[in-house]
Amino acid sequence: MAITYRGEKFAGYNIPKRTPKHPKKSHAVLAKEGDKIRLIRFGEQGAKTAGKPKQGESSKMKKKRASFKARHAKNIRKGKMSAAYWADKVKW
């Protein structure tokens, strides 16, 4: 079920993909909530994010992840139509 939206192909709704050729943003997702559809770009290109929690992770990375989640908590709670939600889900 490939979807083309504004000349860009997506595997489906609410499925994030990497965008290595985009000058600023590292990921994109075609978000859908109810009948609203929105293209959301998120994540800094080339940024060293914490990634998914790993066993034996350093305390510095744990603090980095916690800081991101605390700083963006309000926007993460907005749900699928916010870039912060997707950044939290995919990159942090």
MODELLER restraints for C-alpha pairs under 7 A, 6 or more apart:
rsr = mdl.restraints
at = mdl.atoms
rsr.add(forms.Gaussian(group=physical.xy_distance, feature=features.Distance(at['CA:1:A'], at['CA:11:A']), mean=6.34, stdev=0.5))
rsr.add(forms.Gaussian(group=physical.xy_distance, feature=features.Distance(at['CA:1:A'], at['CA:12:A']), mean=6.18, stdev=0.5))
rsr.add(forms.Gaussian(group=physical.xy_distance, feature=features.Distance(at['CA:2:A'], at['CA:9:A']), mean=6.58, stdev=0.5))
rsr.add(forms.Gaussian(group=physical.xy_distance, feature=features.Distance(at['CA:2:A'], at['CA:10:A']), mean=5.71, stdev=0.5))
rsr.add(forms.Gaussian(group=physical.xy_distance, feature=features.Distance(at['CA:2:A'], at['CA:11:A']), mean=4.74, stdev=0.5))
rsr.add(forms.Gaussian(group=physical.xy_distance, feature=features.Distance(at['CA:2:A'], at['CA:12:A']), mean=5.92, stdev=0.5))
rsr.add(forms.Gaussian(group=physical.xy_distance, feature=features.Distance(at['CA:3:A'], at['CA:9:A']), mean=5.60, stdev=0.5))
rsr.add(forms.Gaussian(group=physical.xy_distance, feature=features.Distance(at['CA:3:A'], at['CA:10:A']), mean=5.13, stdev=0.5))
rsr.add(forms.Gaussian(group=physical.xy_distance, feature=features.Distance(at['CA:3:A'], at['CA:11:A']), mean=6.31, stdev=0.5))
rsr.add(forms.Gaussian(group=physical.xy_distance, feature=features.Distance(at['CA:3:A'], at['CA:12:A']), mean=5.99, stdev=0.5))
rsr.add(forms.Gaussian(group=physical.xy_distance, feature=features.Distance(at['CA:4:A'], at['CA:10:A']), mean=6.25, stdev=0.5))
rsr.add(forms.Gaussian(group=physical.xy_distance, feature=features.Distance(at['CA:13:A'], at['CA:30:A']), mean=5.29, stdev=0.5))
rsr.add(forms.Gaussian(group=physical.xy_distance, feature=features.Distance(at['CA:13:A'], at['CA:31:A']), mean=5.70, stdev=0.5))
rsr.add(forms.Gaussian(group=physical.xy_distance, feature=features.Distance(at['CA:13:A'], at['CA:32:A']), mean=5.94, stdev=0.5))
rsr.add(forms.Gaussian(group=physical.xy_distance, feature=features.Distance(at['CA:14:A'], at['CA:29:A']), mean=6.07, stdev=0.5))
rsr.add(forms.Gaussian(group=physical.xy_distance, feature=features.Distance(at['CA:14:A'], at['CA:30:A']), mean=5.68, stdev=0.5))
rsr.add(forms.Gaussian(group=physical.xy_distance, feature=features.Distance(at['CA:14:A'], at['CA:31:A']), mean=4.79, stdev=0.5))
rsr.add(forms.Gaussian(group=physical.xy_distance, feature=features.Distance(at['CA:14:A'], at['CA:32:A']), mean=6.31, stdev=0.5))
rsr.add(forms.Gaussian(group=physical.xy_distance, feature=features.Distance(at['CA:15:A'], at['CA:29:A']), mean=5.92, stdev=0.5))
rsr.add(forms.Gaussian(group=physical.xy_distance, feature=features.Distance(at['CA:15:A'], at['CA:30:A']), mean=6.97, stdev=0.5))
rsr.add(forms.Gaussian(group=physical.xy_distance, feature=features.Distance(at['CA:16:A'], at['CA:27:A']), mean=6.68, stdev=0.5))
rsr.add(forms.Gaussian(group=physical.xy_distance, feature=features.Distance(at['CA:16:A'], at['CA:28:A']), mean=5.68, stdev=0.5))
rsr.add(forms.Gaussian(group=physical.xy_distance, feature=features.Distance(at['CA:16:A'], at['CA:29:A']), mean=4.34, stdev=0.5))
rsr.add(forms.Gaussian(group=physical.xy_distance, feature=features.Distance(at['CA:17:A'], at['CA:27:A']), mean=5.55, stdev=0.5))
rsr.add(forms.Gaussian(group=physical.xy_distance, feature=features.Distance(at['CA:17:A'], at['CA:28:A']), mean=5.54, stdev=0.5))
rsr.add(forms.Gaussian(group=physical.xy_distance, feature=features.Distance(at['CA:17:A'], at['CA:29:A']), mean=6.28, stdev=0.5))
rsr.add(forms.Gaussian(group=physical.xy_distance, feature=features.Distance(at['CA:18:A'], at['CA:26:A']), mean=5.84, stdev=0.5))
rsr.add(forms.Gaussian(group=physical.xy_distance, feature=features.Distance(at['CA:18:A'], at['CA:27:A']), mean=4.36, stdev=0.5))
rsr.add(forms.Gaussian(group=physical.xy_distance, feature=features.Distance(at['CA:18:A'], at['CA:28:A']), mean=6.46, stdev=0.5))
rsr.add(forms.Gaussian(group=physical.xy_distance, feature=features.Distance(at['CA:19:A'], at['CA:26:A']), mean=5.17, stdev=0.5))
rsr.add(forms.Gaussian(group=physical.xy_distance, feature=features.Distance(at['CA:19:A'], at['CA:27:A']), mean=5.04, stdev=0.5))
rsr.add(forms.Gaussian(group=physical.xy_distance, feature=features.Distance(at['CA:19:A'], at['CA:28:A']), mean=6.56, stdev=0.5))
rsr.add(forms.Gaussian(group=physical.xy_distance, feature=features.Distance(at['CA:20:A'], at['CA:26:A']), mean=6.08, stdev=0.5))
rsr.add(forms.Gaussian(group=physical.xy_distance, feature=features.Distance(at['CA:24:A'], at['CA:44:A']), mean=6.11, stdev=0.5))
rsr.add(forms.Gaussian(group=physical.xy_distance, feature=features.Distance(at['CA:24:A'], at['CA:45:A']), mean=5.32, stdev=0.5))
rsr.add(forms.Gaussian(group=physical.xy_distance, feature=features.Distance(at['CA:25:A'], at['CA:41:A']), mean=6.06, stdev=0.5))
rsr.add(forms.Gaussian(group=physical.xy_distance, feature=features.Distance(at['CA:25:A'], at['CA:42:A']), mean=5.53, stdev=0.5))
rsr.add(forms.Gaussian(group=physical.xy_distance, feature=features.Distance(at['CA:25:A'], at['CA:43:A']), mean=5.32, stdev=0.5))
rsr.add(forms.Gaussian(group=physical.xy_distance, feature=features.Distance(at['CA:25:A'], at['CA:44:A']), mean=5.05, stdev=0.5))
rsr.add(forms.Gaussian(group=physical.xy_distance, feature=features.Distance(at['CA:25:A'], at['CA:45:A']), mean=5.03, stdev=0.5))
rsr.add(forms.Gaussian(group=physical.xy_distance, feature=features.Distance(at['CA:26:A'], at['CA:42:A']), mean=6.42, stdev=0.5))
rsr.add(forms.Gaussian(group=physical.xy_distance, feature=features.Distance(at['CA:26:A'], at['CA:43:A']), mean=5.15, stdev=0.5))
rsr.add(forms.Gaussian(group=physical.xy_distance, feature=features.Distance(at['CA:26:A'], at['CA:44:A']), mean=5.66, stdev=0.5))
rsr.add(forms.Gaussian(group=physical.xy_distance, feature=features.Distance(at['CA:26:A'], at['CA:45:A']), mean=4.49, stdev=0.5))
rsr.add(forms.Gaussian(group=physical.xy_distance, feature=features.Distance(at['CA:27:A'], at['CA:41:A']), mean=5.75, stdev=0.5))
rsr.add(forms.Gaussian(group=physical.xy_distance, feature=features.Distance(at['CA:27:A'], at['CA:42:A']), mean=5.43, stdev=0.5))
rsr.add(forms.Gaussian(group=physical.xy_distance, feature=features.Distance(at['CA:27:A'], at['CA:43:A']), mean=6.10, stdev=0.5))
rsr.add(forms.Gaussian(group=physical.xy_distance, feature=features.Distance(at['CA:28:A'], at['CA:40:A']), mean=5.60, stdev=0.5))
rsr.add(forms.Gaussian(group=physical.xy_distance, feature=features.Distance(at['CA:28:A'], at['CA:41:A']), mean=4.29, stdev=0.5))
rsr.add(forms.Gaussian(group=physical.xy_distance, feature=features.Distance(at['CA:28:A'], at['CA:42:A']), mean=6.19, stdev=0.5))
rsr.add(forms.Gaussian(group=physical.xy_distance, feature=features.Distance(at['CA:29:A'], at['CA:39:A']), mean=5.96, stdev=0.5))
rsr.add(forms.Gaussian(group=physical.xy_distance, feature=features.Distance(at['CA:29:A'], at['CA:40:A']), mean=5.39, stdev=0.5))
rsr.add(forms.Gaussian(group=physical.xy_distance, feature=features.Distance(at['CA:29:A'], at['CA:41:A']), mean=6.55, stdev=0.5))
rsr.add(forms.Gaussian(group=physical.xy_distance, feature=features.Distance(at['CA:30:A'], at['CA:37:A']), mean=6.87, stdev=0.5))
rsr.add(forms.Gaussian(group=physical.xy_distance, feature=features.Distance(at['CA:30:A'], at['CA:38:A']), mean=5.80, stdev=0.5))
rsr.add(forms.Gaussian(group=physical.xy_distance, feature=features.Distance(at['CA:30:A'], at['CA:39:A']), mean=4.65, stdev=0.5))
rsr.add(forms.Gaussian(group=physical.xy_distance, feature=features.Distance(at['CA:30:A'], at['CA:40:A']), mean=6.34, stdev=0.5))
rsr.add(forms.Gaussian(group=physical.xy_distance, feature=features.Distance(at['CA:31:A'], at['CA:37:A']), mean=5.68, stdev=0.5))
rsr.add(forms.Gaussian(group=physical.xy_distance, feature=features.Distance(at['CA:31:A'], at['CA:38:A']), mean=5.23, stdev=0.5))
rsr.add(forms.Gaussian(group=physical.xy_distance, feature=features.Distance(at['CA:31:A'], at['CA:39:A']), mean=6.16, stdev=0.5))
rsr.add(forms.Gaussian(group=physical.xy_distance, feature=features.Distance(at['CA:31:A'], at['CA:40:A']), mean=6.83, stdev=0.5))
rsr.add(forms.Gaussian(group=physical.xy_distance, feature=features.Distance(at['CA:31:A'], at['CA:80:A']), mean=6.32, stdev=0.5))
rsr.add(forms.Gaussian(group=physical.xy_distance, feature=features.Distance(at['CA:31:A'], at['CA:81:A']), mean=6.17, stdev=0.5))
rsr.add(forms.Gaussian(group=physical.xy_distance, feature=features.Distance(at['CA:32:A'], at['CA:38:A']), mean=6.50, stdev=0.5))
rsr.add(forms.Gaussian(group=physical.xy_distance, feature=features.Distance(at['CA:40:A'], at['CA:83:A']), mean=6.13, stdev=0.5))
rsr.add(forms.Gaussian(group=physical.xy_distance, feature=features.Distance(at['CA:41:A'], at['CA:83:A']), mean=6.67, stdev=0.5))
rsr.add(forms.Gaussian(group=physical.xy_distance, feature=features.Distance(at['CA:42:A'], at['CA:83:A']), mean=5.41, stdev=0.5))
rsr.add(forms.Gaussian(group=physical.xy_distance, feature=features.Distance(at['CA:42:A'], at['CA:87:A']), mean=6.15, stdev=0.5))
rsr.add(forms.Gaussian(group=physical.xy_distance, feature=features.Distance(at['CA:43:A'], at['CA:87:A']), mean=6.07, stdev=0.5))
rsr.add(forms.Gaussian(group=physical.xy_distance, feature=features.Distance(at['CA:49:A'], at['CA:91:A']), mean=6.54, stdev=0.5))
rsr.add(forms.Gaussian(group=physical.xy_distance, feature=features.Distance(at['CA:49:A'], at['CA:92:A']), mean=6.73, stdev=0.5))
rsr.add(forms.Gaussian(group=physical.xy_distance, feature=features.Distance(at['CA:50:A'], at['CA:61:A']), mean=5.84, stdev=0.5))
rsr.add(forms.Gaussian(group=physical.xy_distance, feature=features.Distance(at['CA:50:A'], at['CA:64:A']), mean=6.90, stdev=0.5))
rsr.add(forms.Gaussian(group=physical.xy_distance, feature=features.Distance(at['CA:50:A'], at['CA:65:A']), mean=6.07, stdev=0.5))
rsr.add(forms.Gaussian(group=physical.xy_distance, feature=features.Distance(at['CA:50:A'], at['CA:92:A']), mean=5.75, stdev=0.5))
rsr.add(forms.Gaussian(group=physical.xy_distance, feature=features.Distance(at['CA:51:A'], at['CA:91:A']), mean=5.27, stdev=0.5))
rsr.add(forms.Gaussian(group=physical.xy_distance, feature=features.Distance(at['CA:51:A'], at['CA:92:A']), mean=4.92, stdev=0.5))
rsr.add(forms.Gaussian(group=physical.xy_distance, feature=features.Distance(at['CA:52:A'], at['CA:92:A']), mean=5.85, stdev=0.5))
rsr.add(forms.Gaussian(group=physical.xy_distance, feature=features.Distance(at['CA:65:A'], at['CA:92:A']), mean=6.31, stdev=0.5))
rsr.add(forms.Gaussian(group=physical.xy_distance, feature=features.Distance(at['CA:72:A'], at['CA:84:A']), mean=6.59, stdev=0.5))
rsr.add(forms.Gaussian(group=physical.xy_distance, feature=features.Distance(at['CA:75:A'], at['CA:82:A']), mean=6.69, stdev=0.5))
rsr.add(forms.Gaussian(group=physical.xy_distance, feature=features.Distance(at['CA:75:A'], at['CA:84:A']), mean=5.73, stdev=0.5))
rsr.add(forms.Gaussian(group=physical.xy_distance, feature=features.Distance(at['CA:75:A'], at['CA:85:A']), mean=6.90, stdev=0.5))
rsr.add(forms.Gaussian(group=physical.xy_distance, feature=features.Distance(at['CA:76:A'], at['CA:82:A']), mean=6.93, stdev=0.5))
rsr.add(forms.Gaussian(group=physical.xy_distance, feature=features.Distance(at['CA:76:A'], at['CA:84:A']), mean=5.03, stdev=0.5))
rsr.add(forms.Gaussian(group=physical.xy_distance, feature=features.Distance(at['CA:76:A'], at['CA:85:A']), mean=4.24, stdev=0.5))
rsr.add(forms.Gaussian(group=physical.xy_distance, feature=features.Distance(at['CA:79:A'], at['CA:85:A']), mean=5.80, stdev=0.5))
rsr.add(forms.Gaussian(group=physical.xy_distance, feature=features.Distance(at['CA:80:A'], at['CA:86:A']), mean=6.97, stdev=0.5))
